[in-house]
C-alpha cells in the first residue's frame, strides 16, 4: 500500500518541552492512534504534521509531497475538539463558503453524509450539539476526498453512543485501503477500538511506536495482594501499589506465572499496559 504519511527524524524544542526523534510511516487503510496524557505532545505532533509549526530537524512527507507544499492541503481533512466553522454558519453556508477551495469537492457525497449523520442543513453551528459539530467537520473533510484525516481529541466530551458512531465512521473511511486516519486521544479504549498502530507519548518522548497487536501480545497485567507479591516478584516489573494490592507487567509467554491461581491475569489490557509503562518512563521500543 502507498505511504500516506512519512515522518523522518523530526524534533521540535520549546523552552520547557521537546518532542524528539519522531519516525512514523503510515500506509493507506490504516489508523494511527496517538496516546498520551494532557501535555504529552499529541497536539504538538499534529501541528507539526499540518505545518502550523515547523520542525527543528527532520522532514514530513504527505503523499510524497513535503507538508510545506500548499497543494497537499487538498488531501488533508481535520476535525478538532472544537468546531472551526463560524457559529452563524449552517451546513449549507459551509458548502457555499468553503467548497470552492477544494478541487475534488463532491456535493453529492456531502449531501449523502449529512443525511447519514442526520444533520439539519439549515441549523446554525452555534445551535448544534458538540457531537453534531464534530460530525459536520468529519462530513466536510470526507466530502473533499481527503486522503488523510487528522482528529485531535475528537471523542473527548462525547457521550458513549456518539463516540461509537464516530469510531465506526472512521473504520468505514479507511476500509477501501486508500485513506488513513490519525486519531489522538487520552481515552485509551477508543484507540484500542480502531487503531492498527499506536504512538505512546510522555512529556515529548516516544515510549512506543509500532503495531497495537505487538504491544498487546507482548504483555499481560498481573493483579493481586501486596503480601503475595514475593511469590512472583521475579516474574513482574513496573509495579504499582494501591490499598494493599498491586498490579504489574509480565511477559505474556511466562507459562509459570499464568498457571498460578492466586493472581488475576488480564490480557489485552491496553490502558493498564500503557499506565504501567508510563509509570517508569520505560521505552517500549525495546520490544
C-alpha positions as CSV (number, residue, x, y, z in Angstrom):
1,X,0.0,0.0,0.0
2,X,1.1,3.6,-0.6
3,X,2.6,5.5,2.2
4,X,0.2,8.3,3.1
5,X,2.5,9.9,5.8
6,X,6.2,9.6,6.4
7,X,7.9,11.4,9.3
8,X,11.7,11.1,9.5
9,X,13.8,12.1,12.5
10,X,11.6,15.0,13.4
11,X,12.2,17.1,16.5
12,X,10.9,20.3,17.9
13,X,12.1,22.0,21.0
14,X,10.3,24.6,23.2
15,X,11.5,26.4,26.3
16,X,10.2,23.7,28.6
17,X,9.3,20.9,26.3
18,X,10.8,18.9,23.5
19,X,9.2,16.4,21.0
20,X,12.2,14.3,20.0
21,X,13.3,11.9,17.3
22,X,9.9,11.0,15.7
23,X,9.8,8.4,13.0
24,X,6.4,7.3,11.6
25,X,5.3,5.6,8.4
26,X,1.5,5.3,7.8
27,X,0.1,3.4,4.9
28,X,-3.3,3.6,3.3
29,X,-6.1,1.7,5.0
30,X,-4.5,2.2,8.5
31,X,-5.5,4.2,11.6
32,X,-2.7,5.6,13.7
33,X,-3.6,6.2,17.4
34,X,-1.7,8.8,19.4
35,X,-1.9,8.1,23.1
36,X,-0.8,10.4,25.9
37,X,-2.0,12.5,28.8
38,X,-2.6,16.2,28.5
39,X,0.7,17.9,27.7
40,X,2.4,14.7,26.4
41,X,2.9,16.2,22.9
42,X,-0.2,14.9,20.9
43,X,-1.3,18.3,19.7
44,X,2.2,19.4,19.0
45,X,2.7,16.4,16.8
46,X,-0.5,17.2,14.9
47,X,0.6,20.8,14.5
48,X,3.9,19.7,13.1
49,X,2.2,17.4,10.5
50,X,-0.1,20.3,9.5
51,X,2.9,22.7,9.3
52,X,1.3,25.0,11.7
53,X,4.6,24.9,13.5
54,X,7.9,23.9,11.8
55,X,10.2,21.1,12.9
56,X,13.7,22.0,14.1
57,X,15.1,18.9,12.4
58,X,13.8,16.2,10.0
59,X,11.1,16.2,7.3
60,X,7.5,15.3,6.9
61,X,6.0,13.9,3.7
62,X,2.4,13.5,2.9
63,X,1.6,11.6,-0.3
64,X,5.2,12.0,-1.5
65,X,5.0,15.8,-1.0
66,X,6.5,17.9,1.7
67,X,4.0,19.0,4.3
68,X,5.1,22.6,3.4
69,X,3.7,22.2,-0.1
70,X,0.4,24.1,-0.1
71,X,-1.1,21.7,-2.6
72,X,-1.0,18.9,-0.1
73,X,-3.7,20.7,1.9
74,X,-6.2,19.4,-0.7
75,X,-5.6,15.9,0.6
76,X,-5.9,16.6,4.4
77,X,-9.0,16.7,6.4
78,X,-9.1,17.9,10.0
79,X,-11.5,17.7,12.9
80,X,-10.5,19.1,16.3
81,X,-12.2,19.1,19.7
82,X,-13.7,22.5,18.9
83,X,-15.5,23.5,15.7
84,X,-13.6,25.7,13.4
85,X,-16.7,26.8,11.5
86,X,-18.3,30.2,12.2
87,X,-21.1,29.8,14.7
88,X,-23.5,31.6,12.4
89,X,-23.0,29.2,9.6
90,X,-25.2,26.2,8.7
91,X,-24.1,23.2,6.7
92,X,-25.5,24.9,3.6
93,X,-23.4,28.0,4.4
94,X,-20.3,26.0,4.9
95,X,-20.5,24.4,1.5
96,X,-21.1,27.7,-0.2
97,X,-18.2,29.4,1.6
98,X,-15.5,26.8,1.5
99,X,-16.2,24.1,-1.1
100,X,-14.8,26.2,-3.9
101,X,-11.3,26.0,-2.3
102,X,-11.2,22.2,-2.9
103,X,-10.8,20.9,-6.4
104,X,-12.2,17.5,-5.5
105,X,-15.3,18.7,-3.7
106,X,-18.2,16.3,-4.1
107,X,-21.6,17.9,-3.3
108,X,-23.4,14.5,-3.7
109,X,-21.1,12.9,-1.2
110,X,-21.6,15.9,1.2
111,X,-25.4,15.5,0.9
112,X,-25.1,11.8,1.5
113,X,-23.0,12.1,4.6
114,X,-25.2,14.9,6.1
115,X,-28.2,12.6,5.6
116,X,-26.4,9.7,7.1
117,X,-25.4,11.8,10.2
118,X,-28.9,13.3,10.4
119,X,-27.5,16.8,10.3
120,X,-30.1,19.6,9.6
121,X,-28.6,21.6,6.7
122,X,-30.1,24.9,7.9
123,X,-29.3,24.6,11.6
124,X,-26.6,27.1,12.7
125,X,-23.4,25.7,14.2
126,X,-24.0,27.6,17.4
127,X,-27.2,25.6,17.9
128,X,-25.6,22.2,17.3
129,X,-24.5,19.8,20.0
130,X,-20.8,19.2,20.3
131,X,-21.3,15.7,18.7
132,X,-23.1,17.2,15.7
133,X,-20.4,19.8,15.2
134,X,-17.8,17.1,15.2
135,X,-19.8,15.0,12.6
136,X,-20.1,18.2,10.5
137,X,-16.3,18.6,10.5
138,X,-15.8,15.0,9.5
139,X,-18.5,15.2,6.8
140,X,-16.7,18.2,5.3
141,X,-13.3,16.5,5.4
142,X,-14.6,13.4,3.7
143,X,-16.5,15.3,1.1
144,X,-13.4,17.0,-0.4
145,X,-12.0,13.5,-0.7
146,X,-9.2,13.9,1.8
147,X,-6.7,11.0,1.8
148,X,-5.5,11.8,5.4
149,X,-8.0,12.6,8.1
150,X,-6.5,14.1,11.3
151,X,-8.5,14.2,14.5
152,X,-7.3,15.8,17.7
153,X,-9.1,14.6,20.9
154,X,-12.4,14.2,18.9
155,X,-14.2,12.0,21.4
156,X,-13.4,14.0,24.5
157,X,-16.8,15.1,25.9
158,X,-18.9,12.9,23.6
159,X,-21.4,10.5,25.1
160,X,-20.9,6.8,24.5
161,X,-23.3,6.4,21.6
162,X,-21.7,9.4,19.8
163,X,-18.2,8.0,20.4
164,X,-19.1,4.6,18.9
165,X,-20.7,6.2,15.9
166,X,-17.6,8.3,15.2
167,X,-15.3,5.3,15.5
168,X,-17.5,3.3,13.1
169,X,-17.3,6.2,10.6
170,X,-13.5,6.2,10.8
171,X,-13.4,2.4,10.2
172,X,-15.6,2.8,7.1
173,X,-13.4,5.8,5.9
174,X,-10.3,3.6,5.7
175,X,-12.0,0.4,4.6
176,X,-11.1,0.8,0.9
177,X,-7.4,0.9,1.7
178,X,-6.8,4.3,0.1
179,X,-7.2,6.6,3.1
180,X,-5.6,6.9,6.5
181,X,-6.6,8.4,9.9
182,X,-4.5,9.9,12.7
183,X,-6.5,9.9,15.9
184,X,-5.2,11.4,19.1
185,X,-6.8,10.7,22.4
186,X,-6.2,10.3,26.1
187,X,-9.2,7.8,26.0
188,X,-7.2,4.6,25.6
189,X,-10.3,2.4,25.0
190,X,-11.1,4.5,21.8
191,X,-7.6,4.0,20.5
192,X,-7.8,0.3,21.1
193,X,-11.1,0.0,19.3
194,X,-9.9,1.4,16.0
195,X,-6.1,1.8,15.8
196,X,-3.8,-0.5,13.8
197,X,-0.6,1.3,15.0
198,X,-0.1,3.4,18.1
199,X,2.3,6.0,19.4
200,X,2.6,6.5,23.1
201,X,3.9,9.9,24.1
202,X,5.0,11.1,27.5
203,X,6.5,14.6,28.0
204,X,7.5,14.7,24.4
205,X,9.3,11.3,24.5
206,X,8.2,8.5,22.2
207,X,7.7,5.5,24.5
208,X,6.3,3.2,21.8
209,X,5.7,3.4,18.0
210,X,4.6,0.2,16.4
211,X,1.6,-2.0,15.9
212,X,-1.0,-2.3,18.6
213,X,-1.1,-6.0,18.3
214,X,2.6,-6.4,19.0
215,X,2.2,-4.5,22.3
216,X,-0.9,-6.5,23.4
217,X,0.8,-9.8,22.5
218,X,3.9,-8.9,24.5
219,X,2.5,-8.1,27.9
220,X,-0.1,-9.3,30.4
221,X,-1.2,-7.4,33.5
222,X,-1.0,-9.3,36.9
223,X,-3.0,-8.2,39.9
224,X,-3.0,-9.5,43.4
225,X,-2.5,-8.8,47.1
226,X,0.7,-6.9,48.1
227,X,1.5,-9.6,50.7
228,X,1.7,-12.2,47.9
229,X,4.0,-10.3,45.6
230,X,7.1,-12.1,46.9
231,X,5.8,-15.3,45.3
232,X,6.1,-13.8,41.8
233,X,8.5,-10.8,42.1
234,X,11.0,-12.4,39.8
235,X,8.4,-12.5,37.0
236,X,6.9,-9.0,37.1
237,X,8.1,-5.4,36.6
238,X,6.7,-1.8,36.7
239,X,4.7,-2.5,39.8
240,X,2.0,-0.1,41.1
241,X,0.7,-0.4,44.6
242,X,-2.7,0.8,45.9
243,X,-4.7,-0.1,49.1
244,X,-2.9,-3.3,49.9
245,X,-3.0,-4.6,46.3
246,X,-0.6,-4.4,43.3
247,X,-0.7,-4.6,39.6
248,X,2.3,-5.2,37.4
249,X,3.5,-6.2,34.0
250,X,4.7,-9.6,33.0
251,X,5.7,-11.4,29.8
252,X,2.6,-13.0,28.2
253,X,4.6,-16.1,27.4
254,X,5.5,-16.8,31.0
255,X,3.5,-20.0,31.5
256,X,4.7,-20.5,35.1
257,X,3.1,-17.2,36.1
258,X,-0.1,-17.8,34.1
259,X,-0.7,-21.2,35.8
260,X,-0.8,-19.7,39.3
261,X,-4.4,-19.4,40.6
262,X,-3.6,-16.9,43.4
263,X,-3.4,-13.9,40.9
264,X,-5.7,-12.2,38.5
265,X,-4.4,-12.1,34.9
266,X,-5.5,-9.5,32.4
267,X,-4.9,-9.9,28.7
268,X,-5.4,-7.2,26.0
269,X,-5.5,-4.5,28.7
270,X,-4.1,-1.6,26.8
271,X,-5.0,1.0,29.3
272,X,-3.1,-0.8,32.2
273,X,-0.2,-1.7,30.0
274,X,0.3,2.0,28.9
275,X,-0.2,3.2,32.5
276,X,2.4,0.8,33.9
277,X,5.0,1.5,31.2
278,X,4.5,5.3,31.6
279,X,4.9,4.9,35.4
280,X,8.6,4.1,35.0
281,X,9.0,6.1,31.7
282,X,10.2,2.8,30.2
283,X,10.8,2.9,26.4
284,X,8.5,0.3,24.7
285,X,10.6,0.5,21.6
286,X,12.8,-2.3,23.0
287,X,10.1,-4.9,22.5
